[in-house]
């Protein structure tokens, strides 16, 4: 029985489309093979740009407009965010019975969860059996990429306190350095609002609707990469978070705000925590000099780490604010650092163990002297 002409035409058209797809796929694979380029390079680059576009298109946080970016509760992609806005599994406002609850605050170095998770595991083991009046640890991550002391202060003051933490660990410095670094044309503000205003709304690209799994096709991966290069020039060669910024960070122009904003932020967080009997651990931030943006960046981070130590010293009388000099105790190299400021899994393990040990020693001291182990008011 002969096929009808419409059916025959449809079959021919389908065969032609499949043929074109096959040619495109074979051509893409041949190009990558001849050039010796792993396809993963394109896939990871375009995935990072998609994430940046999604963050930039969200604009300011809808619940707290003061915050430039906050993970949306209910996000299922790693890292997941619970309904209360904390990074990690679902929790509640009340600490679990017997658990020592710790809020980890900072920027992307905390948001990725490497060192908070390690600290949680170490402290959980140290507290097992009822040591210091607790039998476990619960870590809550209260941070997001780009956050400085200003955003952490706001989030802790208007939301974090209601989680009734026994302690707060703050690991942030380099993002404040970014806020202090700007072209001469930028007028600085003590609350870093000039830094937050760098973000511009960016519409997601139409090809972002193509799911990531489609990049297993080399033709799709290369096409997506080409479109990103064409319509977002310069993005793929730079940190993708720079997408949607009004001005670029100049690593050689660390000029400072002139307001002492970093110290003021730490002092405010410490004051709120002390008023509630909550322990504070200010942790100096690691920098890998050979991977850093330059000597000005390294020097600025060192200065802020020293300032954090001075803040802890000023609050030493009450015994609730401590300084953990991780930058001096952990070697920042390719083993511990993935880039100039982000940790490798091994770096996260070492920093987590160090912080957990410091927290546990402070609890032991409090228990032996009859002081507060950190209340959950």
N, C-alpha and C positions, 0 to 999 in steps of 0.2 A: 504494500500500500504506500503510495507516494505521499510525502509530507506536504501540508498546505504551504503556500508561499509565505504567509506571515510567520508560521512556525519555523520555516527554513531560514528566513531572514533573522529571526530572533536568535536562532542557534549560531548563525554566522557572526552576528554582532557579539554574542557572548564569547565565542571562540577568539574573535579579534581582541576584545578587551582583556581576556585572560592571557593572550599572547603578548600584548603590550605590557601587562603587569610582570609577566615572566622575564621579558627583555629588560625592563627597568630594574628588576631585582638582580638579575644576573650581571647587569652593567654595574650596579652599585657594589655588589660583592667583588667584582673584578677590579674596580677602582680601589677599594680598600685593600685588596690583596696585593695589587701592584705597588701601591704607595706604602704598604706595610703599616697601615694605621688600624689599631683595634677599634672595632665598632663601638665598644663601651665608652670611648672618649666622647663620641658624639652624643650617645644616649645620656650619659651623666651630665654633659654640658647643657643640653636642652632641657633636661629634667630640672636642673638648678634654675634655669631662666624661667621655666613655667612656675616654679615655686615663688620666685621673686615677683613675677607679674601678679600672682594671686595675692601675695602680701601687699604689694603696692596698690592694687586695685581696691583692696578693702579700705584703704585710707585710714582715718583715725578710728580708734575703738568706739563703737556705738554706745557702750554702756558708760565708759569713762573717757570722754573726749580728750582728757589731758594725756592719755597714753597713746603713743604713735602706733603701736601694734600690740595686740594681745591675742593669744591663741583662742579661738572660739570654742567654748564648752561643747562637748559632744564630738569633737574631732576624733576620728578613728585612726587616721594615719599616724605613723610613728613620728614624734612622740604623741601619744594619745592625751587628751585633756578631759578631765571629769566634768560633771555638771556644775561644780562650784568654781571651775576655772583653774584648778591646779593641774599641773602636768603629772600624769600617772593614772593609776587605777582609781575607780570611784571611791570616794570617801565621804565623810560627813563633817559637820561643824564641830561636833564633840570628839575629843581624842578617844580612841579605844581604851577600855579599862586596862590599866597597867602599862600602857605604852607611853614612851617618852617621845613626844611629837616635836619634830624639828622642821622649820621652814628654811629651805635653801633658796636664797635670792641672788640675783645677778643678771647677766646677759645670756648670750647664746652658749657660753661656756658652762653655764648651769642648766640651761634649757635642754641641752642634749642628754642630760641625765647620767653621764658617765661617772662623775665624781659623787653626786648625791646618792646614786644607787650603791656605790662602793662603800660610802660612809654608813648608809643605812644597814647594809649587811654586816659590817664590822661592829657597829654599835649594838645591833641586835644580838650578836654573839656575846659581846661583853656584858650585856644586861640580862642575858638569860639566867634564870635561877633566882631572879629577884634582887640583883645587885642594885644598891642605891635606891631601893624602893620601886624599881621598874623591872618589868620582865621582857620588854621588847622595845624596838624603836619603830617609829613611823615617820618617813620622810615625805614632806610635801614640797613640790617644786613650784615656786612662785617667781617666774621670770619669763623673759621673751627676748628674742634677738633684738639688738640695738639698745636695750634698756641701760640707763645710767643710774646713779644714785637717786636722781630725781624721780624716775618712774618707780623704782623700788620703794622709795619713801611713800609715794602716793598709794601704791597698791597695798603695802603693809598697813598703812594708817586707816584706809577705808575698807579693807577687805581682809587682809591677813590676820589682824588682831582677833577677828571673830572665829578663826580656826583654833584659838586658844593654844598657841604653841608654847612649849616649855623653853624653846630656844630658837634663835634665828641665826643662820650662817650667811654672811654676806661676802660674795666673791665677785668684785667688780672694780675695775680701774681703767682698762683700756677704752671702754666706751665713753667714759668721762673725758679721756684724752681726745677722742674723736670730737666730742662736743666743744672742746677747747681749741680746736684746730679748724681754721676757716679762712677764706679770702679776706682781704682788708675791707672789702665792700660790705661785709656782713656785720650788722650791729648785734652785739652779744647781749644776752639777758641772763640774770642770775638763776632763773629756773630752767635754763637750757632750751627755752622755747624757740630760739633761733635754730637750734639743732633739730628739733622736731619738725620745724617748718621746711626742712630739706625734702621731706617726703611729698611727692606729687601723685595724685590719683592716676593710675595707668590702666587703660582698658585691657582686659585679657585678649590675647590674639585669637582669631577664629580657629587656628589650628591647634590651640590648647584643648579644644573639645575632643580631639582625637585621643583616645586613651593611651596611657603610657605603654601598655603591653604591645601596642601596634608597632613600637620601635624595634621589636624583634625582627621586623622586616627592614633590611638594610636600606631599601629604597625610601621607606617612610622616614627612617632616622636621618638620612642625608637630606631629604626634602625639608624636614622640619628645621634642621640645622641651617640650611640655605636661607629659608624664610626668616629665621631669627637674625642671621647676619645681614640680610637685606633691609629689614624694617627696624632692627634694633642694633645699628652699627656700634661696634666697640664693646657691647655688653659681654660677649662671650670671652673676650680677652681680659675681662676685669672681674673682680668679685661680683657675682650676680646680684647681691643685695644692693648694689649701687643703682640698679634700675629704678627710675622714678625719683631721682634726687635732684634738687634744684642747684646744688653746688657740690663739687668734689672735695674730698678730704685731701689736703696737701701734707704728706708725712713730714715735710721739713718745716712746717709752719705751725708749731705748737705754741700758740701765743697766750693761752689762758683767758679766762673770762674776766679776771680781775675782781671777782666776787667771792672767791673761796667757796664755790658752790659744792665741791666734792666734800669738804670738811663739814659744811653746814648740813648736807644730806646725811652724813654718818652721825653727826651729833643729834639730829632730829630722830633718826631711827633708834639710837641708843636711849634717848630720853623717853620715847614712847615705851620701849621695851622695859626699861627700868621701872617706870611707873606701874607696870603690870607684873613686876617680878620675873620677867622673862630674860633668860641669858642671851647674850649677843657674842658672836664669834666673828671678828673681822679678819679675813684671810687675805694675805698679800697675794697678788696675782703674778703668775709665772709668765715670763717672756723669753722666747727663744731668739737671742740676738741675731744669729745668722739668717733667720727667717723674718725678722722684724722689718717694719717699714723704714727703719733708719735709726741713727743714734738719738735723734730728738724724741722718737717714740719711746725707746728704752729708758732714757733719762726721765721722761715725764711719768712713765709708769712707776719707776723707782721712787720718784718724789711723792706720788700718791700713796704708794705702799708705806713710806715713812710717815706720811700724814695720818694714815689709819692707825699706825702704832702709837702716835701721839694722842689720838682720840681715845684709844683704849687706856692709855696711861692716865689721862685726865679723869677717867671714870673708874679707876681701880679701887677707890675707897669703898664703893658699894659691893665690889666683888662679882658683878654680873657681866661686865664687858671685858672680853679677852682678845688679844691679838695673836693670831697664828701665822708665824712667818714662813709660810710655805715656800716663798721665793728663795729663801736662804737654805732651807732644809731639803729641797728637792731639786736635783739637777735638771735644768731645762735643755733638753737635747732631742735628737730624732726619736729616742726611745719613749720620751714622755710627751712630746709636743707634735701634733699633726701639722701645725703651722705656727705663726708667730704667737698665738695666744690660745688656740684650742688644743685640748688634750687628746692624746691617744688613749686607747683602753688601758694601757699600762700606766700612763700618767694619771688617768682617772682613779685607778686602783690605789696608787701611791698617795694621791691627795686625799682620797676618801679615808684611807687608813690613818693618815696623819690627823685629819680633822676629828675622826671618831675617837682616836686616842686622847686628843685634847679635851673633847667634851666629857669623856669618861673620867679623866683625871679631875676635871672641875667638879663633877658630881661626887667623886670620892672625897675631895677636899671639903665640900659642903656637908657631906654626911658626917665626916669626922669632927667638924667644928660646930655642928648643929645649925649650919646656915641653910638657906633655901636651895633646893636642887633645881629651882626653876618652876614656877607655878603655872597653872593653866587657868587664869582668872576668868 
